[in-house]
Amino acid sequence: MNQKQPTPRPAVRQVVVDPAFAGQRVDNFLRNELKGVPKSRIYRILRKGEVRVNRGRIRPDYRLQAGDVIRIPPIRQATPAEKDEGLGRAHGRRLSTRTLFEDKDIWVLDKPAGMAVHGGSGQSLGVIESARMMRPDLPYLELVHRLDRDTSGCLILAKRRSALKFLHDTLRTGGMDKTYIALVKGRFAPGRRLVDAPLQKNQLRSGERMVRVDAAGKASASVFETLSSGPAASLVRVTLLTGRTHQIRVHAAHLGHPLAGDEKYGEDAFNEVARGLGLKRLFLHAWRLGIPGREGGRLEVTAPLPGELTGTLEALGLECAIS
């Protein structure tokens, strides 16, 4: 009679830090090494001293150095559920034809609306997890920035730790240009309009996250420019001067011109009109990114306006030529 063989117990690992990971926080390094292990458990083994660097205890915010030796305790990692594997494959198929630019440092994708950039908040897998499944040849792959689940367009992934650091520094110093295309309620005034309104994050009792204009909030600035307008709606181009959560959506609503399809900050009656014209999503698209090159020059990447959005513009009789 065949006896079921016991599952091998995981063993202690000693991992030598590659120079590519120098400067990364140890907690983030462990989250990548221990895929499937809850974040809470990773912090627990750090607090208990089960993780050691060069035989010493370290804090979660310790920055790794090239050549550090990390002791990773035996810990059983959860295997992905079949539904997650299926979802990852489905996402991978959607992403496989959406590369806008790729070189040795970065990979720029045209993210589809409805796909979260990472797992969590009701979605087990997002762009980054699916991209890692799709490209096992890439030992390092991290999000440079984020887009809301319902926003489509340019999303940058870093293929090297040094590229991630360079682009994060670029974001902090305002060296990255981000331009979006949006459809807003009503006739927007022609020309360019600066919205300089601080934003404050709030959490409702239900746990839902909301952002509102508040003098006590963080400085937030957007430039709106009319591209095409009509009595019911206007197409605008928005350039971000800061990068706050839900910034464009809250600034547009603050002006009295909420975005079409915005279920959180928008207007129900306007959203109903947009649905009648075939719009089934938030009309917000990350259209163009301007990125300084690490060796000089500048890269500009553009994601074409999706067909479901151009169809709504045609139904409204609005020009959709964007340059």
PELIN-V759640 format. One record per backbone hydrogen bond with DSSP energy under -0.5 kcal/mol. CO is the residue of the C=O (numbers start at 1). NH is the residue of the N-H. E is the energy in kcal/mol with one decimal. If there is no record, write none. Layout:
BEGIN
((CO/NH/E) (CO/NH/E))
END
This chain:
BEGIN
((13/15/-0.6) (13/72/-2.9) (14/16/-0.5) (15/17/-0.5) (15/70/-3.3) (17/67/-2.5) (18/21/-2.2) (19/22/-1.3) (21/24/-2.0) (24/64/-2.7) (25/29/-2.1) (26/30/-2.4) (27/31/-1.8) (28/32/-1.3) (29/33/-2.0) (30/34/-3.1) (32/35/-0.6) (34/37/-2.2) (38/41/-0.6) (38/42/-1.7) (39/43/-2.1) (40/44/-1.5) (41/45/-2.3) (42/46/-1.5) (43/47/-2.4) (44/48/-2.2) (45/50/-1.9) (45/51/-1.2) (46/49/-1.0) (50/52/-0.5) (52/71/-3.4) (53/56/-1.7) (56/53/-2.6) (59/62/-1.9) (60/27/-1.7) (62/26/-2.2) (62/64/-0.6) (64/23/-3.2) (65/68/-2.2) (68/17/-2.8) (68/70/-0.6) (69/54/-3.0) (69/71/-0.5) (70/15/-2.8) (70/72/-0.7) (71/52/-1.2) (71/73/-0.6) (72/13/-2.6) (81/85/-2.3) (82/86/-2.5) (83/87/-2.4) (84/88/-3.0) (85/89/-2.3) (86/90/-2.4) (87/91/-3.0) (88/92/-2.7) (89/93/-2.3) (90/94/-1.8) (91/95/-2.6) (92/96/-1.9) (94/97/-0.5) (95/98/-2.2) (98/110/-2.5) (101/108/-3.3) (105/159/-3.7) (105/160/-0.7) (106/103/-2.2) (107/109/-0.6) (107/157/-2.6) (108/100/-3.1) (108/101/-1.4) (109/111/-1.1) (109/155/-2.1) (111/153/-2.1) (112/115/-1.2) (114/116/-0.5) (116/127/-2.1) (117/128/-2.5) (120/123/-1.6) (123/120/-4.7) (126/130/-2.2) (127/131/-2.9) (128/132/-2.0) (129/133/-1.8) (130/134/-2.2) (131/135/-2.0) (133/136/-0.5) (135/138/-2.0) (137/139/-0.7) (142/158/-3.1) (148/151/-1.6) (149/114/-2.1) (149/115/-0.7) (152/286/-3.5) (153/111/-2.8) (155/109/-2.8) (156/144/-2.4) (156/145/-0.7) (157/107/-2.5) (158/142/-1.9) (160/164/-2.0) (161/165/-2.3) (162/166/-2.2) (163/167/-2.5) (164/168/-2.4) (165/169/-2.4) (166/170/-1.9) (167/171/-2.4) (168/172/-2.3) (169/173/-1.8) (170/175/-2.7) (170/176/-0.6) (171/174/-1.0) (175/177/-0.5) (177/290/-2.3) (178/240/-2.2) (179/287/-0.9) (179/288/-2.2) (180/238/-2.7) (181/285/-2.3) (182/184/-0.5) (182/236/-3.0) (183/260/-2.7) (184/234/-2.2) (186/188/-0.8) (191/226/-1.9) (193/224/-3.0) (194/196/-0.6) (195/197/-0.7) (195/222/-2.2) (198/214/-2.0) (199/218/-2.6) (200/212/-2.2) (202/210/-3.1) (204/207/-2.1) (208/204/-2.8) (210/202/-3.4) (212/200/-2.8) (214/217/-2.3) (218/199/-2.4) (220/197/-1.5) (221/241/-2.3) (221/242/-1.1) (222/195/-3.4) (222/224/-0.5) (223/239/-2.4) (224/193/-2.9) (225/237/-2.9) (228/235/-3.4) (232/186/-2.8) (233/230/-1.8) (234/184/-2.8) (234/236/-0.5) (235/227/-2.9) (235/228/-1.6) (236/182/-2.6) (237/225/-2.2) (238/180/-3.1) (238/240/-0.5) (239/223/-2.4) (240/178/-0.5) (244/247/-1.7) (246/250/-2.5) (247/251/-2.7) (248/252/-2.5) (249/253/-1.9) (250/254/-2.3) (251/255/-1.4) (252/257/-2.4) (253/256/-1.2) (258/185/-2.1) (259/262/-1.4) (260/283/-2.7) (261/263/-1.0) (262/266/-1.1) (267/271/-2.6) (268/272/-2.2) (269/273/-1.8) (270/274/-2.4) (271/275/-2.4) (272/276/-1.9) (273/277/-0.8) (274/277/-0.7) (274/279/-2.4) (275/278/-1.8) (278/280/-0.6) (282/284/-1.6) (283/183/-1.3) (284/152/-1.6) (285/181/-2.5) (285/287/-1.4) (286/154/-2.5) (287/303/-2.8) (288/179/-2.5) (289/291/-0.5) (289/301/-2.5) (290/177/-2.1) (291/299/-3.5) (293/296/-1.4) (296/295/-0.5) (297/293/-2.2) (299/291/-3.5) (301/289/-2.4) (302/304/-0.6) (306/309/-1.2) (306/310/-2.1) (307/311/-2.2) (308/312/-0.7) (309/313/-1.9) (310/314/-2.3) (311/315/-1.9) (312/316/-1.4) (313/317/-0.8) (313/318/-2.6) (314/317/-0.6) (320/322/-0.5))
END
